Amino acid sequence: MATKGINVEENSIHLRAVKYGYQRPNGFMYDGIKKHYSKRPNEWGVVKKFLVDASENQRTGQNQNTPFILLERSGNLNYDQAKYTLSYEAFFNYLDYLELMEARKNAQSAFQTAIIAITISVIAMAVSIYYSIKQINSPVKIDVGQYQKIIDTFKK
């Protein structure tokens, strides 16, 4: 679970790689993702392993766990011309992740709204109590005409 205030996606090579694929629903070329990660050489090693595993999965029929699927590759084994897309599992896991992030944001918003509503209720209750006590302790003034009507009512 992520620490409050930290964006998990910013700290996860895996999530960023899956996001790259998610943002390209028609697939992406090996060259494109390599160029995208050219400024992050440490991360490129991990992403390249995903891509190589996807190629090996297609070539050997194995099922190594990788977020990508090889869609097509030219006749040679050169990766530069290969086209990839997200695996079904990675796609749906990323959708679940996005829904979880949205739910977390909504929960935080609901919590803040609840705190504001409780604060307003407490203030309203305090004001109500104050004016109730003030009314009870204030003297009641009855003029002579009102007093006489009360007396006449009791005599009947």
VOTITOR-199965 format. One record per residue: residue number from 1; residue in three letters; x, y, z of N, C-alpha, C in turn. Coordinates in steps of 0.02 Angstrom, whole numbers, m for minus. Atoms other than C-alpha are relative to their C-alpha. Layout:
<pts>
{k = NUM, r = ala, nc1 = X, nc2 = Y, nc3 = Z, cac1 = X, cac2 = Y, cac3 = Z, cc1 = X, cc2 = Y, cc3 = Z}
...
</pts>
This chain:
<pts>
{k = 1, r = met, nc1 = 42, nc2 = m59, nc3 = 0, cac1 = 0, cac2 = 0, cac3 = 0, cc1 = 44, cc2 = 62, cc3 = 0}
{k = 2, r = ala, nc1 = m40, nc2 = m61, nc3 = 8, cac1 = 64, cac2 = 172, cac3 = m44, cc1 = m6, cc2 = 45, cc3 = 61}
{k = 3, r = thr, nc1 = 1, nc2 = m50, nc3 = m53, cac1 = 110, cac2 = 303, cac3 = 81, cc1 = m41, cc2 = 59, cc3 = m23}
{k = 4, r = lys, nc1 = 42, nc2 = m57, nc3 = 18, cac1 = m8, cac2 = 451, cac3 = 86, cc1 = 43, cc2 = 55, cc3 = m31}
{k = 5, r = gly, nc1 = m34, nc2 = m55, nc3 = 33, cac1 = 45, cac2 = 587, cac3 = m34, cc1 = 51, cc2 = m22, cc3 = m51}
{k = 6, r = ile, nc1 = m49, nc2 = 24, nc3 = 49, cac1 = 160, cac2 = 476, cac3 = m138, cc1 = m37, cc2 = m31, cc3 = m58}
{k = 7, r = asn, nc1 = 30, nc2 = 28, nc3 = 59, cac1 = 109, cac2 = 437, cac3 = m315, cc1 = 36, cc2 = m65, cc3 = m17}
{k = 8, r = val, nc1 = m30, nc2 = 66, nc3 = 11, cac1 = 140, cac2 = 250, cac3 = m336, cc1 = 27, cc2 = m5, cc3 = m71}
{k = 9, r = glu, nc1 = m20, nc2 = 5, nc3 = 70, cac1 = 151, cac2 = 268, cac3 = m525, cc1 = 68, cc2 = 33, cc3 = m11}
{k = 10, r = glu, nc1 = m64, nc2 = m34, nc3 = 8, cac1 = 297, cac2 = 389, cac3 = m509, cc1 = 57, cc2 = m43, cc3 = 25}
{k = 11, r = asn, nc1 = m52, nc2 = 41, nc3 = m30, cac1 = 393, cac2 = 259, cac3 = m408, cc1 = 4, cc2 = m70, cc3 = m27}
{k = 12, r = ser, nc1 = 2, nc2 = 69, nc3 = 24, cac1 = 355, cac2 = 102, cac3 = m508, cc1 = 17, cc2 = m4, cc3 = m74}
{k = 13, r = ile, nc1 = m20, nc2 = 11, nc3 = 70, cac1 = 447, cac2 = 53, cac3 = m666, cc1 = m54, cc2 = m40, cc3 = m35}
{k = 14, r = his, nc1 = 50, nc2 = 43, nc3 = 30, cac1 = 316, cac2 = m80, cac3 = m697, cc1 = m63, cc2 = 39, cc3 = m20}
{k = 15, r = leu, nc1 = 60, nc2 = m39, nc3 = 16, cac1 = 169, cac2 = 40, cac3 = m688, cc1 = 12, cc2 = 49, cc3 = m57}
{k = 16, r = arg, nc1 = m15, nc2 = m46, nc3 = 55, cac1 = 254, cac2 = 166, cac3 = m801, cc1 = 4, cc2 = m37, cc3 = m67}
{k = 17, r = ala, nc1 = m5, nc2 = 40, nc3 = 62, cac1 = 291, cac2 = 29, cac3 = m929, cc1 = m70, cc2 = m20, cc3 = m24}
{k = 18, r = val, nc1 = 68, nc2 = 20, nc3 = 19, cac1 = 111, cac2 = m32, cac3 = m925, cc1 = m39, cc2 = 62, cc3 = m24}
{k = 19, r = lys, nc1 = 34, nc2 = m61, nc3 = 21, cac1 = 48, cac2 = 148, cac3 = m937, cc1 = 20, cc2 = 18, cc3 = m71}
{k = 20, r = tyr, nc1 = m23, nc2 = m14, nc3 = 69, cac1 = 154, cac2 = 171, cac3 = m1093, cc1 = m39, cc2 = m42, cc3 = m50}
{k = 21, r = gly, nc1 = 38, nc2 = 44, nc3 = 44, cac1 = 69, cac2 = 21, cac3 = m1172, cc1 = m74, cc2 = 17, cc3 = 0}
{k = 22, r = tyr, nc1 = 72, nc2 = m17, nc3 = m6, cac1 = m104, cac2 = 73, cac3 = m1109, cc1 = m17, cc2 = 61, cc3 = m42}
{k = 23, r = gln, nc1 = 12, nc2 = m62, nc3 = 38, cac1 = m87, cac2 = 243, cac3 = m1191, cc1 = 5, cc2 = m10, cc3 = m76}
{k = 24, r = arg, nc1 = m6, nc2 = 16, nc3 = 71, cac1 = m56, cac2 = 157, cac3 = m1358, cc1 = m41, cc2 = m63, cc3 = m15}
{k = 25, r = pro, nc1 = 44, nc2 = 58, nc3 = 8, cac1 = m207, cac2 = 44, cac3 = m1386, cc1 = 10, cc2 = m39, cc3 = m65}
{k = 26, r = asn, nc1 = m13, nc2 = 34, nc3 = 63, cac1 = m155, cac2 = 2, cac3 = m1564, cc1 = 69, cc2 = m33, cc3 = m2}
{k = 27, r = gly, nc1 = m67, nc2 = 30, nc3 = m4, cac1 = 15, cac2 = m60, cac3 = m1505, cc1 = 54, cc2 = 53, cc3 = m8}
{k = 28, r = phe, nc1 = m58, nc2 = m44, nc3 = 5, cac1 = 188, cac2 = 16, cac3 = m1507, cc1 = 59, cc2 = m39, cc3 = m27}
{k = 29, r = met, nc1 = m60, nc2 = 30, nc3 = 29, cac1 = 351, cac2 = m16, cac3 = m1594, cc1 = 56, cc2 = m2, cc3 = 52}
{k = 30, r = tyr, nc1 = m58, nc2 = 7, nc3 = m44, cac1 = 508, cac2 = m74, cac3 = m1507, cc1 = 41, cc2 = 65, cc3 = 0}
{k = 31, r = asp, nc1 = m39, nc2 = m62, nc3 = 6, cac1 = 598, cac2 = 81, cac3 = m1573, cc1 = m31, cc2 = 56, cc3 = 42}
{k = 32, r = gly, nc1 = 35, nc2 = m54, nc3 = m35, cac1 = 466, cac2 = 195, cac3 = m1497, cc1 = 10, cc2 = m4, cc3 = 75}
{k = 33, r = ile, nc1 = m7, nc2 = 7, nc3 = m72, cac1 = 475, cac2 = 125, cac3 = m1321, cc1 = 74, cc2 = 7, cc3 = 20}
{k = 34, r = lys, nc1 = m72, nc2 = m7, nc3 = m14, cac1 = 665, cac2 = 116, cac3 = m1331, cc1 = 19, cc2 = 74, cc3 = 3}
{k = 35, r = lys, nc1 = m13, nc2 = m72, nc3 = 1, cac1 = 670, cac2 = 301, cac3 = m1377, cc1 = m30, cc2 = 33, cc3 = 62}
{k = 36, r = his, nc1 = 33, nc2 = m28, nc3 = m59, cac1 = 547, cac2 = 340, cac3 = m1236, cc1 = 42, cc2 = m11, cc3 = 62}
{k = 37, r = tyr, nc1 = m40, nc2 = 15, nc3 = m59, cac1 = 661, cac2 = 257, cac3 = m1109, cc1 = 74, cc2 = 17, cc3 = m8}
{k = 38, r = ser, nc1 = m71, nc2 = m16, nc3 = 11, cac1 = 824, cac2 = 326, cac3 = m1182, cc1 = 28, cc2 = 45, cc3 = 55}
{k = 39, r = lys, nc1 = m22, nc2 = m44, nc3 = m54, cac1 = 831, cac2 = 454, cac3 = m1041, cc1 = 0, cc2 = m35, cc3 = 68}
{k = 40, r = arg, nc1 = 3, nc2 = 39, nc3 = m63, cac1 = 806, cac2 = 317, cac3 = m910, cc1 = 34, cc2 = m68, cc3 = m12}
{k = 41, r = pro, nc1 = m34, nc2 = 63, nc3 = 17, cac1 = 940, cac2 = 186, cac3 = m946, cc1 = m9, cc2 = m55, cc3 = 52}
{k = 42, r = asn, nc1 = 10, nc2 = 52, nc3 = m52, cac1 = 915, cac2 = 97, cac3 = m779, cc1 = m67, cc2 = m34, cc3 = m9}
{k = 43, r = glu, nc1 = 66, nc2 = 28, nc3 = 10, cac1 = 731, cac2 = 72, cac3 = m816, cc1 = m4, cc2 = m39, cc3 = m66}
{k = 44, r = trp, nc1 = 3, nc2 = 33, nc3 = 65, cac1 = 762, cac2 = 22, cac3 = m996, cc1 = 17, cc2 = m74, cc3 = 5}
{k = 45, r = gly, nc1 = m19, nc2 = 70, nc3 = m9, cac1 = 844, cac2 = m139, cac3 = m938, cc1 = m60, cc2 = m43, cc3 = 20}
{k = 46, r = val, nc1 = 60, nc2 = 37, nc3 = m22, cac1 = 683, cac2 = m193, cac3 = m851, cc1 = m50, cc2 = m5, cc3 = m57}
{k = 47, r = val, nc1 = 50, nc2 = m2, nc3 = 54, cac1 = 570, cac2 = m140, cac3 = m994, cc1 = 23, cc2 = m44, cc3 = m59}
{k = 48, r = lys, nc1 = m26, nc2 = 42, nc3 = 53, cac1 = 684, cac2 = m224, cac3 = m1122, cc1 = m10, cc2 = m74, cc3 = 16}
{k = 49, r = lys, nc1 = 11, nc2 = 70, nc3 = m21, cac1 = 672, cac2 = m386, cac3 = m1021, cc1 = m73, cc2 = m19, cc3 = m12}
{k = 50, r = phe, nc1 = 71, nc2 = 14, nc3 = 14, cac1 = 481, cac2 = m374, cac3 = m1033, cc1 = m10, cc2 = m15, cc3 = m75}
{k = 51, r = leu, nc1 = 9, nc2 = 7, nc3 = 72, cac1 = 493, cac2 = m354, cac3 = m1222, cc1 = 33, cc2 = m64, cc3 = m26}
{k = 52, r = val, nc1 = m35, nc2 = 61, nc3 = 21, cac1 = 620, cac2 = m494, cac3 = m1244, cc1 = m41, cc2 = m61, cc3 = 21}
{k = 53, r = asp, nc1 = 42, nc2 = 56, nc3 = m23, cac1 = 510, cac2 = m609, cac3 = m1138, cc1 = m62, cc2 = m8, cc3 = m43}
{k = 54, r = ala, nc1 = 59, nc2 = 4, nc3 = 44, cac1 = 359, cac2 = m565, cac3 = m1246, cc1 = 19, cc2 = m32, cc3 = m66}
{k = 55, r = ser, nc1 = m23, nc2 = 30, nc3 = 63, cac1 = 459, cac2 = m609, cac3 = m1402, cc1 = 13, cc2 = m75, cc3 = 9}
{k = 56, r = glu, nc1 = m15, nc2 = 71, nc3 = m14, cac1 = 519, cac2 = m772, cac3 = m1323, cc1 = m65, cc2 = m40, cc3 = 10}
{k = 57, r = asn, nc1 = 65, nc2 = 34, nc3 = m10, cac1 = 340, cac2 = m815, cac3 = m1272, cc1 = m29, cc2 = m20, cc3 = m68}
{k = 58, r = gln, nc1 = 28, nc2 = 15, nc3 = 66, cac1 = 286, cac2 = m804, cac3 = m1453, cc1 = 43, cc2 = m52, cc3 = m37}
{k = 59, r = arg, nc1 = m45, nc2 = 44, nc3 = 37, cac1 = 439, cac2 = m892, cac3 = m1523, cc1 = m1, cc2 = m71, cc3 = 26}
{k = 60, r = thr, nc1 = m6, nc2 = 66, nc3 = m29, cac1 = 444, cac2 = m1037, cac3 = m1401, cc1 = m66, cc2 = m29, cc3 = 24}
{k = 61, r = gly, nc1 = 65, nc2 = 24, nc3 = m25, cac1 = 262, cac2 = m1049, cac3 = m1350, cc1 = m3, cc2 = m3, cc3 = 76}
{k = 62, r = gln, nc1 = 1, nc2 = m2, nc3 = m73, cac1 = 309, cac2 = m1023, cac3 = m1168, cc1 = m45, cc2 = 56, cc3 = 23}
{k = 63, r = asn, nc1 = 44, nc2 = m51, nc3 = m28, cac1 = 212, cac2 = m913, cac3 = m1052, cc1 = 35, cc2 = 35, cc3 = 58}
{k = 64, r = gln, nc1 = m33, nc2 = m38, nc3 = m51, cac1 = 336, cac2 = m806, cac3 = m958, cc1 = m43, cc2 = 60, cc3 = 17}
{k = 65, r = asn, nc1 = 42, nc2 = m55, nc3 = m22, cac1 = 251, cac2 = m673, cac3 = m856, cc1 = 30, cc2 = 67, cc3 = m23}
{k = 66, r = thr, nc1 = m22, nc2 = m64, nc3 = 26, cac1 = 269, cac2 = m508, cac3 = m948, cc1 = m63, cc2 = 42, cc3 = m16}
{k = 67, r = pro, nc1 = 60, nc2 = m41, nc3 = 13, cac1 = 150, cac2 = m360, cac3 = m968, cc1 = m13, cc2 = 11, cc3 = m75}
{k = 68, r = phe, nc1 = 7, nc2 = m14, nc3 = 71, cac1 = 175, cac2 = m358, cac3 = m1157, cc1 = m10, cc2 = m64, cc3 = m40}
{k = 69, r = ile, nc1 = 8, nc2 = 54, nc3 = 48, cac1 = 126, cac2 = m469, cac3 = m1304, cc1 = 30, cc2 = 25, cc3 = m66}
{k = 70, r = leu, nc1 = m27, nc2 = m16, nc3 = 66, cac1 = 220, cac2 = m471, cac3 = m1469, cc1 = m56, cc2 = m7, cc3 = m51}
{k = 71, r = leu, nc1 = 52, nc2 = 3, nc3 = 52, cac1 = 96, cac2 = m426, cac3 = m1606, cc1 = 28, cc2 = m23, cc3 = m66}
{k = 72, r = glu, nc1 = m29, nc2 = 18, nc3 = 65, cac1 = 208, cac2 = m436, cac3 = m1758, cc1 = 73, cc2 = 18, cc3 = m1}
{k = 73, r = arg, nc1 = m71, nc2 = m15, nc3 = 9, cac1 = 388, cac2 = m440, cac3 = m1809, cc1 = 19, cc2 = m19, cc3 = m71}
{k = 74, r = ser, nc1 = m21, nc2 = 16, nc3 = 68, cac1 = 471, cac2 = m436, cac3 = m1977, cc1 = 38, cc2 = m67, cc3 = 2}
{k = 75, r = gly, nc1 = m29, nc2 = 66, nc3 = 5, cac1 = 551, cac2 = m598, cac3 = m2037, cc1 = 64, cc2 = m11, cc3 = 39}
{k = 76, r = asn, nc1 = m62, nc2 = 10, nc3 = m37, cac1 = 718, cac2 = m568, cac3 = m1952, cc1 = m12, cc2 = 4, cc3 = 75}
{k = 77, r = leu, nc1 = 7, nc2 = m1, nc3 = m73, cac1 = 749, cac2 = m578, cac3 = m1766, cc1 = 17, cc2 = 68, cc3 = 29}
{k = 78, r = asn, nc1 = m16, nc2 = m68, nc3 = m23, cac1 = 787, cac2 = m392, cac3 = m1756, cc1 = m60, cc2 = 28, cc3 = 38}
{k = 79, r = tyr, nc1 = 55, nc2 = m26, nc3 = m42, cac1 = 684, cac2 = m318, cac3 = m1614, cc1 = m23, cc2 = 68, cc3 = m23}
{k = 80, r = asp, nc1 = 16, nc2 = m69, nc3 = 17, cac1 = 687, cac2 = m144, cac3 = m1690, cc1 = m65, cc2 = 7, cc3 = m40}
{k = 81, r = gln, nc1 = 60, nc2 = m3, nc3 = 41, cac1 = 542, cac2 = m185, cac3 = m1807, cc1 = m59, cc2 = m36, cc3 = 31}
{k = 82, r = ala, nc1 = 54, nc2 = 38, nc3 = m34, cac1 = 436, cac2 = m279, cac3 = m1680, cc1 = m53, cc2 = 48, cc3 = 26}
{k = 83, r = lys, nc1 = 56, nc2 = m39, nc3 = m26, cac1 = 264, cac2 = m215, cac3 = m1629, cc1 = m31, cc2 = m38, cc3 = 58}
{k = 84, r = tyr, nc1 = 25, nc2 = 30, nc3 = m62, cac1 = 196, cac2 = m247, cac3 = m1454, cc1 = m65, cc2 = 33, cc3 = 21}
{k = 85, r = thr, nc1 = 58, nc2 = m29, nc3 = m34, cac1 = 39, cac2 = m218, cac3 = m1354, cc1 = m2, cc2 = m28, cc3 = 70}
{k = 86, r = leu, nc1 = 8, nc2 = 26, nc3 = m68, cac1 = m16, cac2 = m246, cac3 = m1175, cc1 = m32, cc2 = m69, cc3 = m2}
{k = 87, r = ser, nc1 = 34, nc2 = 65, nc3 = m8, cac1 = m62, cac2 = m421, cac3 = m1121, cc1 = m69, cc2 = 15, cc3 = 31}
{k = 88, r = tyr, nc1 = 67, nc2 = m9, nc3 = m29, cac1 = m243, cac2 = m445, cac3 = m1069, cc1 = 4, cc2 = 11, cc3 = 75}
{k = 89, r = glu, nc1 = m7, nc2 = m5, nc3 = m72, cac1 = m191, cac2 = m470, cac3 = m890, cc1 = 26, cc2 = 68, cc3 = 21}
{k = 90, r = ala, nc1 = m28, nc2 = m65, nc3 = m17, cac1 = m85, cac2 = m312, cac3 = m886, cc1 = m51, cc2 = 56, cc3 = m13}
{k = 91, r = phe, nc1 = 51, nc2 = m50, nc3 = 17, cac1 = m225, cac2 = m212, cac3 = m970, cc1 = m52, cc2 = 4, cc3 = 55}
{k = 92, r = phe, nc1 = 53, nc2 = m1, nc3 = m50, cac1 = m358, cac2 = m265, cac3 = m845, cc1 = 27, cc2 = 17, cc3 = 69}
{k = 93, r = asn, nc1 = m30, nc2 = m19, nc3 = m64, cac1 = m240, cac2 = m249, cac3 = m697, cc1 = 11, cc2 = 76, cc3 = 3}
{k = 94, r = tyr, nc1 = m9, nc2 = m73, nc3 = 1, cac1 = m201, cac2 = m71, cac3 = m752, cc1 = m67, cc2 = 36, cc3 = 7}
{k = 95, r = leu, nc1 = 67, nc2 = m29, nc3 = m10, cac1 = m387, cac2 = m33, cac3 = m767, cc1 = m20, cc2 = m4, cc3 = 73}
{k = 96, r = asp, nc1 = 15, nc2 = 7, nc3 = m72, cac1 = m409, cac2 = m100, cac3 = m590, cc1 = 39, cc2 = 51, cc3 = 41}
{k = 97, r = tyr, nc1 = m42, nc2 = m49, nc3 = m34, cac1 = m265, cac2 = 10, cac3 = m534, cc1 = m29, cc2 = 70, cc3 = m7}
{k = 98, r = leu, nc1 = 29, nc2 = m66, nc3 = 11, cac1 = m344, cac2 = 164, cac3 = m613, cc1 = m64, cc2 = 10, cc3 = 40}
{k = 99, r = glu, nc1 = 61, nc2 = m3, nc3 = m39, cac1 = m511, cac2 = 124, cac3 = m531, cc1 = 15, cc2 = 7, cc3 = 74}
{k = 100, r = leu, nc1 = m20, nc2 = m5, nc3 = m71, cac1 = m425, cac2 = 101, cac3 = m363, cc1 = 24, cc2 = 71, cc3 = 16}
{k = 101, r = met, nc1 = m24, nc2 = m68, nc3 = m12, cac1 = m338, cac2 = 270, cac3 = m380, cc1 = m58, cc2 = 49, cc3 = 1}
{k = 102, r = glu, nc1 = 59, nc2 = m43, nc3 = 1, cac1 = m504, cac2 = 352, cac3 = m424, cc1 = m41, cc2 = m9, cc3 = 64}
{k = 103, r = ala, nc1 = 37, nc2 = 14, nc3 = m61, cac1 = m589, cac2 = 268, cac3 = m277, cc1 = 35, cc2 = 31, cc3 = 60}
{k = 104, r = arg, nc1 = m39, nc2 = m30, nc3 = m55, cac1 = m449, cac2 = 325, cac3 = m161, cc1 = m10, cc2 = 76, cc3 = 1}
{k = 105, r = lys, nc1 = 10, nc2 = m72, nc3 = 4, cac1 = m468, cac2 = 504, cac3 = m223, cc1 = m70, cc2 = 19, cc3 = 24}
{k = 106, r = asn, nc1 = 69, nc2 = m12, nc3 = m21, cac1 = m657, cac2 = 496, cac3 = m199, cc1 = m8, cc2 = m10, cc3 = 75}
{k = 107, r = ala, nc1 = 4, nc2 = 12, nc3 = m72, cac1 = m636, cac2 = 424, cac3 = m24, cc1 = 30, cc2 = 58, cc3 = 39}
{k = 108, r = gln, nc1 = m31, nc2 = m57, nc3 = m33, cac1 = m519, cac2 = 565, cac3 = 24, cc1 = m46, cc2 = 61, cc3 = m3}
{k = 109, r = ser, nc1 = 46, nc2 = m56, nc3 = 8, cac1 = m642, cac2 = 692, cac3 = m44, cc1 = m60, cc2 = m8, cc3 = 46}
{k = 110, r = ala, nc1 = 57, nc2 = 13, nc3 = m43, cac1 = m786, cac2 = 610, cac3 = 49, cc1 = 19, cc2 = 10, cc3 = 74}
{k = 111, r = phe, nc1 = m23, nc2 = m10, nc3 = m69, cac1 = m684, cac2 = 610, cac3 = 210, cc1 = 4, cc2 = 74, cc3 = 17}
{k = 112, r = gln, nc1 = m5, nc2 = m72, nc3 = m12, cac1 = m648, cac2 = 796, cac3 = 194, cc1 = m69, cc2 = 32, cc3 = 5}
{k = 113, r = thr, nc1 = 68, nc2 = m25, nc3 = m2, cac1 = m831, cac2 = 832, cac3 = 158, cc1 = m34, cc2 = m18, cc3 = 66}
{k = 114, r = ala, nc1 = 29, nc2 = 23, nc3 = m64, cac1 = m882, cac2 = 730, cac3 = 311, cc1 = 27, cc2 = 41, cc3 = 58}
{k = 115, r = ile, nc1 = m30, nc2 = m41, nc3 = m54, cac1 = m761, cac2 = 826, cac3 = 423, cc1 = m31, cc2 = 69, cc3 = 0}
{k = 116, r = ile, nc1 = 32, nc2 = m66, nc3 = 4, cac1 = m833, cac2 = 991, cac3 = 361, cc1 = m71, cc2 = m3, cc3 = 25}
{k = 117, r = ala, nc1 = 70, nc2 = 7, nc3 = m22, cac1 = m1012, cac2 = 930, cac3 = 388, cc1 = m4, cc2 = m9, cc3 = 76}
{k = 118, r = ile, nc1 = m1, nc2 = 11, nc3 = m73, cac1 = m971, cac2 = 870, cac3 = 565, cc1 = 17, cc2 = 65, cc3 = 36}
{k = 119, r = thr, nc1 = m19, nc2 = m64, nc3 = m30, cac1 = m887, cac2 = 1036, cac3 = 605, cc1 = m58, cc2 = 49, cc3 = m1}
{k = 120, r = ile, nc1 = 58, nc2 = m45, nc3 = 5, cac1 = m1038, cac2 = 1134, cac3 = 544, cc1 = m54, cc2 = m22, cc3 = 49}
{k = 121, r = ser, nc1 = 51, nc2 = 26, nc3 = m47, cac1 = m1154, cac2 = 1021, cac3 = 647, cc1 = 18, cc2 = 17, cc3 = 72}
{k = 122, r = val, nc1 = m22, nc2 = m16, nc3 = m69, cac1 = m1051, cac2 = 1046, cac3 = 805, cc1 = m9, cc2 = 75, cc3 = 14}
{k = 123, r = ile, nc1 = 8, nc2 = m72, nc3 = m9, cac1 = m1050, cac2 = 1235, cac3 = 780, cc1 = m74, cc2 = 18, cc3 = 7}
{k = 124, r = ala, nc1 = 72, nc2 = m13, nc3 = m3, cac1 = m1238, cac2 = 1237, cac3 = 748, cc1 = m29, cc2 = m22, cc3 = 67}
{k = 125, r = met, nc1 = 24, nc2 = 24, nc3 = m65, cac1 = m1268, cac2 = 1133, cac3 = 905, cc1 = 22, cc2 = 47, cc3 = 56}
{k = 126, r = ala, nc1 = m25, nc2 = m46, nc3 = m51, cac1 = m1159, cac2 = 1249, cac3 = 1010, cc1 = m39, cc2 = 65, cc3 = m1}
{k = 127, r = val, nc1 = 39, nc2 = m62, nc3 = 5, cac1 = m1251, cac2 = 1403, cac3 = 945, cc1 = m70, cc2 = m11, cc3 = 27}
{k = 128, r = ser, nc1 = 68, nc2 = 16, nc3 = m25, cac1 = m1419, cac2 = 1320, cac3 = 981, cc1 = m1, cc2 = m5, cc3 = 76}
{k = 129, r = ile, nc1 = m4, nc2 = 6, nc3 = m74, cac1 = m1367, cac2 = 1276, cac3 = 1159, cc1 = 10, cc2 = 69, cc3 = 31}
{k = 130, r = tyr, nc1 = m13, nc2 = m66, nc3 = m27, cac1 = m1301, cac2 = 1452, cac3 = 1188, cc1 = m65, cc2 = 41, cc3 = 3}
{k = 131, r = tyr, nc1 = 61, nc2 = m40, nc3 = 2, cac1 = m1464, cac2 = 1535, cac3 = 1133, cc1 = m55, cc2 = m30, cc3 = 43}
{k = 132, r = ser, nc1 = 49, nc2 = 30, nc3 = m45, cac1 = m1570, cac2 = 1410, cac3 = 1229, cc1 = 13, cc2 = 20, cc3 = 72}
{k = 133, r = ile, nc1 = m18, nc2 = m20, nc3 = m69, cac1 = m1476, cac2 = 1447, cac3 = 1390, cc1 = m13, cc2 = 74, cc3 = 10}
{k = 134, r = lys, nc1 = 11, nc2 = m72, nc3 = m5, cac1 = m1483, cac2 = 1634, cac3 = 1356, cc1 = m74, cc2 = 15, cc3 = 7}
{k = 135, r = gln, nc1 = 72, nc2 = m11, nc3 = m3, cac1 = m1672, cac2 = 1625, cac3 = 1330, cc1 = m27, cc2 = m21, cc3 = 68}
{k = 136, r = ile, nc1 = 24, nc2 = 24, nc3 = m65, cac1 = m1700, cac2 = 1524, cac3 = 1490, cc1 = 19, cc2 = 49, cc3 = 55}
{k = 137, r = asn, nc1 = m24, nc2 = m44, nc3 = m53, cac1 = m1597, cac2 = 1644, cac3 = 1595, cc1 = m23, cc2 = 73, cc3 = m7}
{k = 138, r = ser, nc1 = 22, nc2 = m69, nc3 = 8, cac1 = m1672, cac2 = 1804, cac3 = 1525, cc1 = m66, cc2 = 9, cc3 = 36}
{k = 139, r = pro, nc1 = 63, nc2 = m12, nc3 = m36, cac1 = m1810, cac2 = 1884, cac3 = 1629, cc1 = m58, cc2 = 8, cc3 = m49}
{k = 140, r = val, nc1 = 60, nc2 = m6, nc3 = 41, cac1 = m1987, cac2 = 1875, cac3 = 1562, cc1 = m37, cc2 = 62, cc3 = 24}
{k = 141, r = lys, nc1 = 36, nc2 = m61, nc3 = m18, cac1 = m2076, cac2 = 2043, cac3 = 1559, cc1 = m72, cc2 = m7, cc3 = m21}
{k = 142, r = ile, nc1 = 72, nc2 = 3, nc3 = 13, cac1 = m2264, cac2 = 2043, cac3 = 1573, cc1 = m29, cc2 = 67, cc3 = 21}
{k = 143, r = asp, nc1 = 30, nc2 = m64, nc3 = m20, cac1 = m2359, cac2 = 2207, cac3 = 1569, cc1 = m65, cc2 = m14, cc3 = 38}
{k = 144, r = val, nc1 = 58, nc2 = 6, nc3 = m44, cac1 = m2511, cac2 = 2239, cac3 = 1678, cc1 = m59, cc2 = m33, cc3 = m37}
{k = 145, r = gly, nc1 = 55, nc2 = 28, nc3 = 38, cac1 = m2637, cac2 = 2195, cac3 = 1541, cc1 = 8, cc2 = m76, cc3 = m8}
{k = 146, r = gln, nc1 = m12, nc2 = 72, nc3 = 8, cac1 = m2558, cac2 = 2025, cac3 = 1510, cc1 = m8, cc2 = m35, cc3 = 67}
{k = 147, r = tyr, nc1 = 5, nc2 = 30, nc3 = m66, cac1 = m2547, cac2 = 1992, cac3 = 1696, cc1 = m73, cc2 = m8, cc3 = 20}
{k = 148, r = gln, nc1 = 71, nc2 = 3, nc3 = m16, cac1 = m2731, cac2 = 2032, cac3 = 1718, cc1 = m35, cc2 = m55, cc3 = m38}
{k = 149, r = lys, nc1 = 30, nc2 = 53, nc3 = 39, cac1 = m2780, cac2 = 1913, cac3 = 1577, cc1 = 17, cc2 = m68, cc3 = 29}
{k = 150, r = ile, nc1 = m19, nc2 = 64, nc3 = m31, cac1 = m2682, cac2 = 1772, cac3 = 1660, cc1 = m41, cc2 = m12, cc3 = 63}
{k = 151, r = ile, nc1 = 39, nc2 = 6, nc3 = m62, cac1 = m2770, cac2 = 1805, cac3 = 1826, cc1 = m72, cc2 = m17, cc3 = m16}
{k = 152, r = asp, nc1 = 69, nc2 = 12, nc3 = 19, cac1 = m2939, cac2 = 1810, cac3 = 1741, cc1 = m9, cc2 = m72, cc3 = m25}
{k = 153, r = thr, nc1 = 4, nc2 = 68, nc3 = 27, cac1 = m2903, cac2 = 1645, cac3 = 1654, cc1 = m3, cc2 = m51, cc3 = 57}
{k = 154, r = phe, nc1 = 1, nc2 = 47, nc3 = m56, cac1 = m2868, cac2 = 1558, cac3 = 1819, cc1 = m63, cc2 = 5, cc3 = 43}
{k = 155, r = lys, nc1 = 61, nc2 = m8, nc3 = m39, cac1 = m3025, cac2 = 1628, cac3 = 1902, cc1 = m58, cc2 = m35, cc3 = m32}
{k = 156, r = lys, nc1 = 56, nc2 = 31, nc3 = 34, cac1 = m3139, cac2 = 1550, cac3 = 1774, cc1 = m7, cc2 = m71, cc3 = 16}
</pts>
